């Protein structure tokens, strides 16, 4: 048990799990007095050379005084952290606060500390020291330390590299044979870039270890065929796994050495040789025993298909937390629990560690699903449609995360980003555990390859098995932020497959101009209308008539592709009958060869019940097994209602009272693992297309083809825009320091508060946002006096909550040119709505006429800071016509934000009205973005209304809320989600 030392309570929030450079995990925690024996044991395993580098002299063993010093800390001026695997230390770091002359010091006035590391030789090169540096730096910043100093021997090049590669601003000196390094601890752009790069390499490697193992053990392979574990064992074997495969079942009879032709053992510990990944298919209550055995055998990762965890309720949720904690204590990562499995079709791996009975054809599409049932449906649709990429079809990898207890979509994105075998990423998500990180990773991935996402559970709570932080943002806002990050956000799994196949097979369109040609005028017109509905710019359809031959289609498509006025071509085709009618194979060949002649534009085909045309178009693109290839066991009839694998009974259960063996988890059949159509009945050999041709995506409806094309057009435009994302402007009149002083003073009064009108105006003015004064008018005389102070004409407004910003209710009187009109308006308001005490009237100088808008900024605990914009009133409140961007907003973001709302034409001279000053509006939003970004204590800003006139903007109302800044996990050290 951890205890505190000296002065302060044990800082449990410093504990964290991290992924190391090789993909393994370690736990970082404070060192306490209880760690004396662990420290001594750790030091005994360190080489004499490493000890020399640490202490600058031979230091074979630690004295009792040393042990006491290195284990007793006050957690403020003296702090030690250890990286642990299991119960053992693998690395340590400590700092001691120092003052002038490098002497020990206490108190916040001393803001420098000396730092030193020691990493066990067997674990050097795994990134242990880099991870410890990130965490000790975060601890030091929390304790008021701003700089680290380190003294290193010149020969200790590894440690010098740890410091120099960290990205902090450094100063180096050399004196008395020692290199002295000094560096500030505030995160810099370079230090964050270094941290993110290390995070990417480590998390990608951790997923790679799970997807490309050299040896796999399936634990829970039943004594009789058909169980979950036995089925997965057969799928791995029949899929042609290139590594070593083992079957493990504790109930195997003594002396049995094989199971289904696979070496069999009663425990993973009995396997003579390393095991990289264990697939766990035993009941949940037996999983801890299995994990302990895997940890003792140095298994690198687990795929847990067993159910009975968080999806089953509070008891299962605690069981899931314990599973993650136990696995991480051995340095292992987990896919699952409640997972459908993983697939890697790479020829050098060929791993089908899933309940899918057939290995998909190798291809360029990566697929991630949080739901096993949806994963099955996606595999089935890709199987039938034949997802192809320039002649090579199918999947690169498939991951079903199940309850997503450990490995998540973020980890898989890290892997796909650098995976040369994946060109397109498709994801089905039911929850996003870390939206801020997901958005950052998605933006980087989308800049390199398309990322298509469909999100389930959009209008309610996510699955019970997923532990995620709550977000206050509506789904529409989250979707807008994902689109800003380049994510192609679709609504259904059908759209996911439609968009994925187009992006995998065809080049990105250069713009929205679409040529339409085909042998049906009606289908061409439907396609034309669909293009207009999706915001594309179609040319009038070219009708080739039903008598068109394959040569006619080839010639028409060639002309359309050569035409510089089009960016994409949609070919429509209906069945033709009679003598001389074009056949499916001939038409497909004509279209393919025409497209291959000019492969720079995408071509889509809309076909209506044309028999084999879709298959002919993607010849050699079916995911069906090759002739002669071994296939998995035939699926049993689907009798269950759930589509996730379940292992529910105990392995090796005793016989029942009739003498027959009781069902074990391996005897449970996966009847309800996949839909009946997961394997096409007409699977057949593939016919390879000519070298260099592109399989063309075919769609059964014009709307589906055009919707996929519109997604590709928008993504292509995002890619072009992302090449120049813009910049966050600097404004010379911003008083950042003055705003910080004001905020500190206001927060000193309480933990969170809504600012008064005067304080709001003062804070906004520090960032160049000036709010029109509104003077209270509790009486007609006070209103007249306020008008004289402001100058006519004025407006009289009721600010009671039920009337505020509701001009439609009549609580506002405008253009009051003199005192007489003002008094008359005052009397009308009080007569209609009640006493001045109820109305809370104010007088404000009239602003130039224009368009009323609203600008808001809010810090969401999960997604981060978000800037929103819309027109004031019904457009935003009733119709939800708001646009959103993540803060900090660049100048290009602000420009696109103004134009993203559906009512944007009102700002640009709609129906003859005068265009308003949108550049001034954009500058206002950029200033608000800067305020919230510079001062995270500003958790909410609302400017309403903001009147945008032909020249300038006027902010007529504003509110600001302050609170202690929320935690920024994206700026802190790398950590895995806590369990």
Residue pairs with C-beta under 8 A, 6 or more apart in sequence:
1 34
2 10
2 12
2 29
2 30
2 32
2 34
3 10
3 32
3 33
3 34
4 10
4 32
4 75
5 32
5 33
5 71
5 72
5 73
5 74
5 75
6 72
6 73
6 74
6 75
7 74
7 75
7 76
8 74
8 75
8 76
9 75
10 30
10 32
10 75
11 30
11 75
11 139
14 28
14 29
14 30
14 81
14 135
14 139
15 27
15 28
15 29
15 30
15 978
16 27
16 28
16 29
16 135
16 973
16 975
16 976
16 978
17 25
17 26
17 27
17 28
17 328
17 975
17 976
17 978
17 979
18 25
18 26
18 27
18 28
18 83
18 131
18 135
18 202
18 973
18 974
18 975
18 976
19 25
19 199
19 202
19 203
19 205
19 206
19 333
19 974
19 976
20 26
20 126
20 127
20 128
20 131
20 202
21 125
21 126
21 127
21 130
21 198
21 201
21 202
21 205
22 126
22 127
22 202
22 205
23 202
23 203
23 205
23 206
23 207
23 208
23 209
23 300
23 333
24 85
24 126
24 206
24 300
24 331
24 332
25 85
25 206
25 328
25 331
25 332
25 333
25 976
26 83
26 84
26 85
26 90
26 128
26 131
26 331
27 83
27 84
27 85
27 328
27 329
28 81
28 82
28 83
28 84
28 131
28 132
28 135
29 81
29 82
29 84
30 73
30 75
30 79
30 80
30 81
30 82
31 39
31 70
31 71
31 73
31 80
31 81
31 82
31 92
31 94
32 71
32 73
33 71
33 72
34 71
35 71
35 82
35 89
36 67
36 68
36 71
38 82
38 87
38 88
38 89
39 62
39 67
39 70
39 71
39 89
39 92
40 62
40 67
41 88
41 89
42 82
42 88
42 89
42 90
42 92
42 120
43 51
43 61
43 62
43 118
44 61
45 120
45 121
45 122
46 118
46 120
46 121
47 121
48 58
48 60
50 118
50 119
50 120
50 121
50 124
51 58
51 59
51 60
51 118
52 58
52 59
52 153
53 152
53 153
53 155
53 156
53 159
54 116
54 117
54 118
56 153
56 178
62 70
70 80
70 92
70 94
71 80
72 78
73 79
73 80
73 94
75 143
76 97
76 106
76 143
77 96
77 97
77 104
77 105
77 106
77 143
78 94
78 95
78 96
78 97
79 94
79 95
79 136
79 139
79 140
79 143
80 92
80 93
80 94
81 92
81 93
81 94
81 132
81 135
81 136
81 139
82 89
82 91
82 92
83 89
83 90
83 91
83 92
83 119
83 128
83 131
83 132
84 90
85 329
85 330
85 331
86 295
86 329
86 330
86 331
87 329
89 120
90 119
90 120
90 122
90 123
90 128
91 117
91 118
91 119
91 120
91 123
91 128
91 129
91 132
92 117
92 118
92 119
92 132
93 115
93 116
93 117
93 118
93 129
93 132
93 133
93 135
93 136
94 115
94 116
94 136
95 113
95 114
95 115
95 116
95 136
95 139
95 140
95 145
95 148
96 104
96 113
96 114
97 104
97 105
97 106
97 110
97 112
97 113
97 145
98 104
98 105
98 110
98 112
98 113
98 114
98 149
99 105
99 110
99 112
102 114
102 149
108 144
111 144
111 145
111 146
111 147
112 145
112 146
112 147
112 148
112 149
113 140
113 145
113 147
113 148
113 149
114 148
114 149
114 150
114 151
115 133
115 136
115 148
115 149
115 150
116 150
117 129
117 132
117 133
117 159
117 162
119 128
119 129
124 158
127 198
127 202
129 158
129 159
129 162
130 162
130 165
130 166
130 198
131 973
131 974
133 162
133 163
133 166
134 166
134 195
134 973
134 974
135 973
137 148
137 168
137 185
137 973
138 972
138 973
140 148
140 185
141 185
141 186
145 185
146 184
146 185
146 186
147 182
147 183
147 184
147 185
148 182
148 183
148 185
149 180
149 181
149 182
150 159
150 163
150 180
150 181
151 178
151 179
151 180
151 181
152 159
152 160
152 163
152 178
152 179
152 181
153 177
153 178
153 179
154 160
154 174
154 177
154 178
154 179
160 179
160 181
163 170
163 181
163 183
164 170
164 181
165 194
166 183
166 191
166 194
167 188
167 190
167 191
167 192
167 193
167 194
167 195
168 183
168 184
168 185
168 188
168 190
168 191
169 183
169 184
169 188
170 181
170 182
170 183
171 181
171 182
171 183
172 179
172 180
172 181
172 182
173 179
173 180
173 182
174 180
187 971
192 971
195 973
195 974
196 440
198 974
199 414
199 974
200 414
200 417
200 418
202 974
203 410
203 411
203 414
203 415
204 411
204 414
204 415
204 417
204 418
204 419
206 301
206 333
206 407
206 411
207 399
207 407
207 411
207 412
207 414
207 415
208 415
209 276
209 277
209 300
209 301
209 333
210 277
210 300
210 301
210 303
210 333
210 335
210 342
210 407
211 342
211 344
211 349
211 351
211 397
211 399
211 415
212 344
212 346
212 348
212 349
212 351
213 243
213 276
213 277
213 300
213 301
213 351
214 243
214 244
214 274
214 276
215 243
215 244
215 245
215 246
215 273
215 274
215 275
215 276
215 277
216 236
216 241
216 243
216 244
216 245
216 246
216 275
216 276
216 277
216 278
216 279
216 351
216 353
217 245
217 246
217 247
217 248
217 265
217 268
217 271
217 275
217 277
217 278
217 279
217 299
218 229
218 232
218 233
218 236
218 245
218 246
218 247
218 248
218 278
218 279
218 281
218 353
219 229
219 248
219 249
219 268
219 278
219 279
219 280
219 281
219 282
219 290
219 294
220 227
220 228
220 229
220 248
220 249
220 280
220 281
220 282
220 290
220 306
220 647
220 651
220 665
220 666
221 227
221 229
221 230
221 233
221 247
221 248
221 249
221 259
221 264
221 281
221 666
222 228
222 229
222 230
222 249
222 651
222 664
222 665
222 666
222 667
222 668
223 249
223 251
223 252
223 661
223 664
223 666
223 667
224 230
224 666
224 667
225 234
225 260
225 633
226 633
226 636
226 667
226 668
226 669
226 670
227 281
227 647
227 664
227 665
227 666
227 667
227 668
227 669
227 670
228 281
228 305
228 355
228 645
228 646
228 647
228 665
228 666
228 668
228 670
229 249
229 279
229 281
229 282
229 305
229 647
229 665
229 666
230 259
230 260
230 666
231 355
231 357
231 632
231 633
231 669
231 670
231 673
232 279
232 281
232 305
232 341
232 353
232 354
232 355
233 245
233 247
233 259
233 260
233 262
234 260
234 632
234 633
235 352
235 353
235 354
235 355
235 356
235 357
235 359
235 632
236 245
236 279
236 351
236 352
236 353
237 245
237 260
237 261
237 262
238 352
238 359
238 630
238 631
238 632
239 350
239 351
239 352
239 359
239 632
240 350
240 359
240 629
240 630
241 349
241 350
241 351
241 352
242 348
242 349
242 350
243 276
243 349
243 351
244 273
245 262
245 263
246 262
246 263
246 264
246 265
246 268
246 271
246 275
247 258
247 259
247 260
247 262
247 263
247 264
247 265
248 264
248 265
248 266
248 267
248 268
248 271
248 278
249 259
249 264
249 266
249 651
249 652
249 666
250 266
250 267
250 651
250 652
251 266
251 651
251 652
251 664
252 259
252 264
252 265
252 266
256 264
257 263
257 264
258 264
263 271
265 271
267 293
268 275
268 278
268 290
268 293
268 294
268 297
268 299
269 293
269 296
269 297
271 297
274 298
275 294
275 297
275 298
275 299
276 299
276 300
276 301
277 299
277 300
277 301
277 302
277 303
277 353
278 290
278 294
278 299
278 301
278 302
278 303
279 302
279 303
279 305
279 341
279 353
280 287
280 290
280 291
280 302
280 303
280 304
280 305
280 306
280 336
281 305
281 306
281 645
281 647
281 665
281 666
282 290
282 306
282 647
282 651
282 665
283 306
283 308
283 647
283 648
283 649
283 650
283 651
283 665
284 306
284 307
284 308
284 309
284 316
284 319
284 337
284 647
285 308
285 650
286 650
286 651
287 304
287 306
287 323
287 337
288 322
288 323
288 326
291 302
291 323
291 326
291 327
291 330
291 332
292 326
294 302
294 330
294 332
295 326
295 327
295 329
295 330
295 331
295 332
299 330
299 332
300 331
300 332
300 333
301 332
301 333
301 334
301 335
302 327
302 332
302 333
302 334
302 335
302 336
303 334
303 335
303 336
303 339
303 341
303 342
303 353
304 323
304 334
304 335
304 336
304 337
304 338
304 339
304 402
305 336
305 337
305 338
305 339
305 340
305 341
305 355
305 402
305 645
305 647
306 336
306 337
306 338
306 647
306 665
307 337
307 338
307 644
307 645
307 646
307 647
307 648
308 316
308 319
308 337
308 648
309 316
309 317
309 319
309 320
309 323
309 337
309 338
309 403
309 405
309 465
310 316
310 317
310 320
310 403
310 405
310 464
310 465
310 466
310 467
311 338
311 403
311 463
311 464
311 465
312 464
313 464
317 464
317 467
320 337
320 403
320 405
320 465
321 405
321 979
323 334
323 337
323 405
324 334
324 405
324 406
324 979
325 979
327 333
327 334
327 406
328 406
328 976
328 979
333 406
333 407
334 405
334 406
334 407
335 342
335 399
335 400
335 401
335 402
335 406
335 407
336 401
336 402
336 403
336 405
337 402
337 403
337 405
338 372
338 402
338 403
338 465
338 644
338 645
339 372
339 400
339 401
339 402
339 403
339 645
340 354
340 355
340 356
340 369
340 372
340 375
340 376
340 400
340 402
340 644
340 645
340 673
341 352
341 353
341 354
341 355
341 356
341 400
341 645
342 351
342 353
342 354
342 397
342 398
342 399
342 400
343 351
343 352
343 353
343 354
343 356
343 359
343 360
343 395
343 397
343 398
344 350
344 351
344 396
344 397
344 398
345 359
345 360
345 361
345 362
345 363
345 394
345 395
345 396
345 397
346 362
346 396
346 421
347 362
350 359
352 358
352 359
352 632
354 398
354 400
355 372
355 645
355 670
355 673
355 674
356 376
356 379
356 398
356 632
356 674
356 678
357 631
357 632
357 633
357 634
357 635
357 674
357 678
357 679
358 383
358 623
358 624
358 625
358 631
358 632
358 678
358 679
359 625
359 629
359 632
360 379
360 382
360 383
360 394
360 395
360 398
360 623
361 393
361 394
361 395
361 621
361 622
361 623
361 624
361 625
362 392
362 394
362 395
362 396
363 387
363 388
363 389
363 392
363 393
363 394
363 395
363 396
363 504
363 623
364 389
364 392
364 396
364 421
364 422
364 423
364 424
364 504
365 382
365 387
365 389
365 394
365 395
365 396
365 422
365 423
365 424
365 425
365 426
365 500
365 504
366 395
366 396
366 397
366 398
366 412
366 416
366 419
366 422
366 424
366 425
366 426
367 375
367 378
367 379
367 382
367 395
367 397
367 398
367 399
367 426
367 427
368 398
368 399
368 401
368 409
368 412
368 425
368 426
368 427
368 428
369 375
369 378
369 398
369 399
369 400
369 401
369 427
369 428
370 400
370 401
370 402
370 404
370 409
370 428
370 429
370 430
370 431
370 456
370 463
370 466
371 400
371 428
371 430
371 456
371 463
371 644
372 400
372 402
372 643
372 644
372 645
372 673
373 642
373 643
373 644
374 428
374 456
374 493
375 398
375 400
375 428
376 643
376 673
376 674
376 675
376 678
377 493
377 675
378 426
378 428
378 493
378 496
378 497
379 395
379 398
379 674
379 678
380 674
380 675
380 677
380 678
381 493
381 494
381 497
382 394
382 395
382 497
382 500
382 501
382 623
383 622
383 623
383 624
383 678
383 679
383 680
384 677
384 680
385 497
385 501
385 614
385 618
386 393
386 615
386 618
386 621
386 622
386 623
386 695
387 393
387 394
387 395
387 497
387 500
387 501
387 504
387 621
387 623
388 394
388 501
388 504
388 505
388 618
388 620
388 621
388 695
389 423
389 424
389 504
389 505
389 695
390 505
390 694
390 695
391 620
391 621
391 688
391 689
391 691
391 692
391 693
391 694
391 695
393 618
393 620
393 621
393 622
393 623
393 695
394 621
394 623
395 623
396 419
396 421
396 422
397 415
397 416
397 419
397 421
397 422
399 407
399 412
401 407
401 408
401 409
401 412
402 465
402 644
403 463
403 465
403 466
404 431
404 433
404 465
404 466
405 465
405 467
405 979
406 976
406 977
408 433
408 434
408 977
409 427
409 429
409 432
409 438
410 433
410 434
410 437
410 438
410 441
412 427
413 425
413 438
413 441
413 442
413 445
413 451
414 441
416 422
416 425
416 445
416 449
417 441
417 444
417 445
417 448
422 449
423 449
423 450
423 504
424 449
424 450
424 452
424 500
424 503
424 504
425 445
425 449
425 450
425 451
425 452
426 452
426 453
426 496
426 497
426 500
427 451
427 452
427 453
427 454
428 453
428 454
428 456
428 493
428 496
429 453
429 454
429 455
429 456
430 455
430 456
430 457
430 462
430 463
430 466
431 457
431 462
431 463
431 466
431 468
432 438
432 455
432 468
432 478
432 862
433 466
433 467
433 468
433 469
433 977
434 469
434 862
434 969
434 977
435 471
435 478
435 481
435 860
435 862
435 863
435 864
436 862
436 863
436 864
436 969
436 970
437 969
437 970
439 481
439 482
439 484
439 485
439 863
439 864
439 886
440 485
440 970
442 451
442 453
442 482
442 485
442 486
442 487
443 485
443 486
443 722
445 451
445 486
446 485
446 486
446 487
446 488
446 715
446 718
446 719
446 722
447 486
447 719
447 722
450 488
450 499
450 500
450 503
450 715
451 486
451 487
451 488
452 487
452 488
452 490
452 496
452 499
452 500
452 503
452 711
453 482
453 487
453 488
453 489
453 490
453 496
454 489
454 490
454 491
454 492
454 493
454 495
454 496
455 475
455 478
455 479
455 489
457 463
458 475
459 475
462 468
467 977
468 862
469 861
469 862
470 861
470 862
471 478
471 860
471 861
471 862
471 863
472 858
472 860
472 861
473 481
473 860
473 862
473 863
473 866
476 880
476 882
477 866
477 868
477 882
477 884
478 863
479 489
480 883
480 884
480 885
480 900
481 863
481 866
481 884
481 885
481 886
482 489
483 489
483 714
483 718
484 884
484 885
484 886
484 893
485 886
486 715
486 718
486 719
486 722
488 499
488 503
488 711
488 714
488 715
490 496
490 499
490 711
494 704
495 704
495 707
495 708
495 711
498 697
498 699
498 704
498 705
498 707
498 708
499 707
499 708
499 711
499 712
501 697
501 708
502 602
502 604
502 697
502 708
502 709
502 711
502 712
503 712
503 715
505 694
505 695
505 696
505 697
506 602
506 603
506 604
506 694
506 696
506 697
506 712
507 599
507 600
507 601
507 602
508 602
508 712
508 715
508 716
508 719
509 567
509 568
509 601
509 602
509 709
509 712
509 713
509 716
510 567
510 601
510 716
511 537
511 567
511 713
511 716
511 717
512 535
512 536
512 537
512 567
512 710
512 713
513 536
513 537
513 538
513 539
513 565
513 566
513 567
513 568
514 531
514 536
514 537
514 538
514 539
514 566
514 567
514 568
514 569
514 570
514 706
514 709
515 538
515 539
515 542
515 560
515 563
515 566
515 568
515 569
515 570
516 524
516 527
516 528
516 531
516 538
516 539
516 540
516 541
516 542
516 569
516 570
516 572
517 524
517 541
517 542
517 544
517 553
517 556
517 557
517 560
517 569
517 570
517 571
517 572
518 524
518 527
518 541
518 542
518 543
518 544
518 571
518 572
518 573
518 574
518 606
519 543
519 544
519 545
519 546
519 547
519 548
519 553
519 572
519 573
519 574
519 576
520 543
520 546
520 572
520 573
520 574
520 608
521 541
521 543
523 572
523 574
523 606
523 608
523 702
524 541
524 542
524 543
524 572
525 541
526 702
526 703
527 538
527 541
527 570
527 572
527 606
527 702
527 705
527 706
528 538
528 540
528 541
530 702
530 703
530 705
530 706
530 707
531 537
531 538
531 570
531 706
531 709
531 710
532 538
533 706
534 706
534 707
534 709
534 710
535 710
536 706
536 709
536 710
536 713
539 565
539 566
541 572
542 556
542 560
544 552
544 553
544 556
546 574
546 576
547 576
548 556
548 576
548 582
549 580
549 582
550 582
550 583
550 586
550 587
550 589
550 590
551 590
553 571
553 573
553 582
553 587
553 590
553 591
553 594
554 590
554 591
554 593
554 594
555 594
557 569
557 571
557 590
557 591
557 594
557 595
557 603
558 594
558 597
558 598
560 566
560 569
561 569
561 594
561 595
561 597
561 598
561 601
561 603
562 598
566 601
567 601
567 713
568 601
568 602
568 603
568 604
568 709
568 712
568 713
569 601
569 602
569 603
569 604
570 603
570 604
570 605
570 606
570 702
570 705
570 706
570 709
571 591
571 603
571 604
571 605
571 606
572 605
572 606
572 607
572 702
573 587
573 605
573 606
573 607
573 608
573 610
573 613
574 607
574 608
574 610
575 608
575 609
575 610
575 611
576 582
584 610
584 611
584 612
584 613
584 616
585 612
585 616
587 613
587 616
588 613
588 616
588 617
588 619
588 696
589 616
591 603
591 605
591 617
591 696
592 617
592 689
592 690
592 693
592 694
592 695
592 696
593 690
593 693
595 603
595 693
595 694
595 696
596 690
596 692
596 693
596 694
599 694
602 709
602 712
603 694
603 696
604 696
604 697
604 698
604 699
604 705
604 708
604 709
605 613
605 614
605 617
605 696
605 697
605 698
605 699
605 705
606 698
606 699
606 700
606 701
606 702
606 705
607 613
607 614
607 698
607 699
607 700
608 700
609 700
613 698
614 698
614 700
615 622
617 695
617 696
617 697
617 698
618 695
618 696
618 697
618 698
619 686
619 687
619 688
619 689
619 695
620 686
620 687
620 688
620 689
620 695
621 686
621 695
622 683
622 684
622 686
624 680
624 683
624 684
624 686
625 631
625 683
626 685
626 686
627 685
635 670
635 671
635 673
635 674
635 676
635 678
635 679
636 669
636 670
636 671
637 671
638 671
638 672
638 674
638 675
638 676
639 671
639 672
640 671
640 672
641 672
642 672
643 672
643 673
643 674
643 675
644 673
645 670
645 673
646 668
647 665
647 666
647 668
648 665
648 668
649 662
649 663
649 664
649 665
649 667
649 668
650 664
650 665
651 664
651 665
651 666
652 664
653 661
653 662
653 663
653 664
654 662
655 661
655 662
656 662
689 695
697 705
697 708
699 705
699 708
721 892
721 896
724 892
725 890
725 892
725 893
726 890
726 891
726 892
726 893
727 890
727 891
728 888
728 889
728 890
728 891
728 926
728 929
728 930
728 933
729 891
729 923
729 926
731 767
731 768
731 927
731 930
733 768
734 766
734 767
734 768
734 927
734 930
735 766
735 767
736 766
736 934
738 766
739 763
739 766
739 767
739 931
739 934
739 935
740 934
740 935
742 759
742 762
742 763
742 766
743 763
743 935
743 937
743 938
743 962
746 753
746 755
746 759
746 962
747 753
747 937
747 962
747 963
747 964
751 963
751 964
752 939
752 961
752 962
752 963
752 964
753 961
753 962
753 963
754 959
754 960
754 961
755 763
755 959
755 960
755 961
755 962
757 774
759 960
760 771
760 958
760 959
760 960
761 770
761 771
761 773
761 958
763 931
763 938
763 960
764 770
764 771
764 931
764 941
764 955
764 958
764 960
765 771
767 927
767 928
767 930
767 931
768 927
769 924
769 927
769 928
769 931
769 943
769 955
769 958
770 955
771 943
771 955
771 956
771 957
771 958
772 844
772 845
772 847
772 954
772 955
772 956
773 790
773 844
773 845
774 797
774 799
774 842
774 843
774 844
774 956
774 957
775 786
775 789
775 790
775 842
775 843
775 844
776 782
776 786
776 840
776 841
776 842
777 783
777 786
777 796
777 826
777 836
777 841
777 842
777 843
778 836
778 837
778 841
779 836
780 822
780 823
780 826
780 827
783 796
783 822
783 823
783 826
783 841
783 843
784 819
784 822
784 823
786 794
786 842
786 843
787 794
787 816
787 819
787 822
787 843
788 819
790 843
790 844
790 845
791 845
792 816
792 817
792 818
793 815
793 816
793 817
793 845
793 846
794 816
794 822
794 843
794 844
794 845
794 846
795 812
795 813
795 814
795 815
795 816
795 843
795 844
795 845
795 846
796 812
796 813
796 816
796 822
796 825
796 826
796 829
796 841
796 842
796 843
797 811
797 812
797 813
797 841
797 842
797 843
797 844
798 804
798 811
798 812
798 829
798 833
798 839
798 840
798 841
799 839
799 840
799 841
799 842
800 811
800 833
800 838
800 839
800 840
803 809
803 811
803 833
803 839
804 811
804 957
805 872
805 873
805 944
805 945
805 957
807 873
808 873
808 874
810 832
810 833
811 829
811 833
811 839
813 825
813 828
813 829
814 846
815 846
816 822
816 825
822 843
826 841
829 839
829 841
830 836
830 839
833 839
844 956
847 947
847 949
847 954
847 956
848 947
848 949
848 950
848 951
848 952
848 954
849 947
849 949
850 916
850 917
850 947
850 948
850 949
850 950
850 953
850 954
851 871
851 906
851 907
851 916
851 947
851 948
852 871
852 872
852 873
852 945
852 946
852 947
853 869
853 870
853 871
853 872
853 921
853 945
853 946
853 947
853 948
854 869
854 870
854 871
854 872
854 876
854 942
854 943
854 944
854 945
854 946
855 867
855 868
855 869
855 924
855 925
855 928
855 941
855 942
855 943
855 944
855 946
856 867
856 868
856 869
856 940
856 941
856 942
856 943
856 944
857 865
857 866
857 867
857 868
857 887
857 928
857 929
857 931
857 932
857 938
857 940
857 941
858 865
858 866
858 868
858 939
858 940
858 941
859 865
859 866
859 932
859 936
859 938
859 939
859 940
859 966
860 866
861 966
863 886
864 886
864 887
864 970
865 886
865 887
865 888
865 932
865 933
865 936
866 884
866 885
866 886
866 887
867 884
867 885
867 886
867 887
867 889
867 897
867 925
867 928
867 929
867 932
868 882
868 883
868 884
869 882
869 883
869 884
869 897
869 898
869 900
869 901
869 925
870 876
870 881
870 882
870 883
870 901
870 903
871 881
871 901
871 903
871 906
872 944
872 945
872 946
875 881
875 901
875 902
875 903
876 882
879 902
881 901
881 902
881 903
882 901
883 897
883 898
883 900
883 901
884 897
885 893
885 894
885 896
885 897
887 929
887 932
887 933
888 929
888 930
888 933
889 897
889 925
889 926
889 929
891 922
891 926
894 922
894 923
894 925
894 926
894 929
895 922
897 922
897 925
898 904
898 907
898 918
898 921
898 922
898 925
906 913
907 915
907 916
907 918
907 921
907 948
908 915
908 916
908 918
909 915
914 950
915 950
916 948
916 949
916 950
917 948
917 949
917 950
917 951
917 952
917 953
918 948
920 948
920 951
920 952
920 953
921 946
921 948
921 953
924 943
924 946
924 953
924 955
928 941
928 943
931 938
931 941
932 938
932 941
936 965
936 966
936 968
937 962
937 963
937 964
937 965
938 960
938 961
938 962
939 961
939 962
939 963
939 966
940 959
940 960
940 961
941 958
941 959
941 960
941 961
942 957
942 958
942 959
942 960
943 955
943 957
943 958
944 956
944 957
944 958
945 956
945 957
946 953
946 954
946 955
946 956
947 953
947 954
947 956
969 975
